[in-house]
Amino acid sequence: MFQDALANTAVLQRAGLAAAVLSVYAFWPYIRDILAGRTRPERSSWLIWALLSSVSLLSQTYEGAQSSLGFAAMQTAGTVLICGLTFWRGERRSFDTEDSQVLTATAIGIWLWAEMETAAYAMMVTISMSAMGGAMTMKKAYADPDSETMATWAAFFVASALAAVSVGQLDWLLLAYPLYVMALSGAIMLAMVLGRRRAPRVETINSNMRRTLTMSIRSLDRAPAGSTSGSAQRGA
């Protein structure tokens, strides 16, 4: 039954359209939270994703993608928009050494792709370089879960699954990008969940440390008074 559905062109087109529409929706809560100051995107991640999603779009167009092309196009448009917003409301105002290294590697990869003009190589570059940007966002999501928007990554996860279905065939070059976005979205959501579970434990540890420190200070404050009194009694 599932194979029959994949062979149905209308089903594939509807899956591709649903993926594109859901991708458009996915960016909305993220943009809303950026403007409200709740979400603080990692600038380097979104700059890398903006560059590489454009490469992926060109690669899939060259490879002959049809139904799944809307997903990549919407991803590129939304990513570029959020990249622009990160320069206004991003996590940091400047790039550090790690950011510069990742961005340099990304630029070299895109240049090599342009020279070789190979779709398979472009996809390999897109995924490997994008994973570098994803690692920075995952790290931030674990350290500060509230700086990301769970609804956006959940929507990306579902949209990428639909985009994979819309390919309609076991073509790993066409499947690579939506499957990668699916894995990336799932990993960021997992990092947020683990970060939120970690937060109460860290707070408990900090609270216990503060309580212990307070008790130690109080005992030190009481000790001199007792010692002076004892000395006075012995002198008498």
C-alpha positions, -999 to +999 in steps of 0.1 A: +000+000+000+028+024+009+047+016-023+015+023-043+012+057-026+048+065-035+041+056-071+012+080-072+023+113-087-006+132-070+004+118-036+040+129-041+030+164-052+007+168-021+035+156+002+059+181-014+033+209-011+027+200+025+064+200+032+068+235+016+038+249+035+049+235+068+084+249+062+069+284+058+050+280+090+081+267+109+099+300+104+071+320+118+074+311+156+112+315+153+109+349+138+082+359+163+104+348+192+134+366+178+115+398+176+101+393+211+136+387+225+129+351+236+149+333+209+186+342+204+198+325+173+234+315+168+246+339+141+273+317+126+250+287+123+224+307+104+249+324+081+263+290+072+228+276+067+219+305+045+249+300+022+246+262+021+208+260+016+213+281-015+239+256-027+215+228-019+187+245-039+210+248-069+222+213-066+187+198-064+175+219-093+205+206-114+198+170-104+162+173-116+142+175-084+105+183-089+080+177-061+107+181-034+120+213-048+095+235-030+108+223+003+143+234-005+132+267-019+111+276+012+140+265+034+164+288+016+141+318+017+133+314+054+169+307+063+182+338+046+156+360+064+165+346+098+202+351+089+195+387+084+177+390+117+207+374+136+227+405+129+202+425+148+190+401+176+216+373+175+234+354+203+266+374+198+277+406+182+310+394+168+325+362+155+350+342+176+379+320+164+357+289+161+331+308+140+358+321+117+373+287+111+339+272+103+330+300+080+363+298+062+358+260+057+324+267+044+336+293+019+364+269+007+338+241+002+315+263-018+344+275-040+355+239-046+319+229-055+317+258-080+349+247-096+340+210-099+303+216-107+293+182-094+259+178-078+270+149-055+300+168-042+278+199-036+254+178-015+283+163+005+297+198+011+263+211+021+257+185+047+292+183+062+295+221+065+259+226+076+266+200+104+293+223+117+268+251+121+243+227+135+268+216+162+271+252+174+233+256+177+230+222+195+257+233+219+238+265+226+205+247+228+219+224+255+235+252+275+205+275+272+174+256+260+152+287+263+172+305+236+157+283+209+121+277+197+110+241+200+080+245+177+102+256+148+124+225+150+095+202+154+079+216+123+112+213+104+113+176+115+079+168+101+084+189+070+116+172+061+100+138+066+073+148+041+099+161+017+117+128+018+084+110+010+078+134-019+110+122-036+091+090-044+122+069-051+154+056-035+176+084-048+201+091-021+212+124-037+177+137-036+169+122-002+202+134+015+191+169+022+156+163+037+169+134+057+198+156+070+174+184+080+153+157+098+183+145+117+195+180+125+161+191+138+157+160+159+192+165+174+185+201+183+152+192+200+170+164+219+196+189+230+169+213+243+152+185+262+184+173+278+193+209+286+160+215+304+165+183+324+200+193+333+189+228+345+170+216+377+199+194+387+224+223+382+201+246+402+198+220+430+236+217+431+241+255+432+214+258+459+231+232+481+265+249+476+250+283+486+234+267+516+266+250+527+286+283+521+260+302+542+262+277+571+300+278+570+300+316+571+275+317+600+296+291+620+327+313+614+309+343+626+298+326+658+332+310+666+351+342+676+324+352+700+325+319+718+363+318+719+364+353+734+339+344+761+358+313+770+391+332+773+374+358+796+361+330+819+395+314+821+411+347+829+386+353+857 
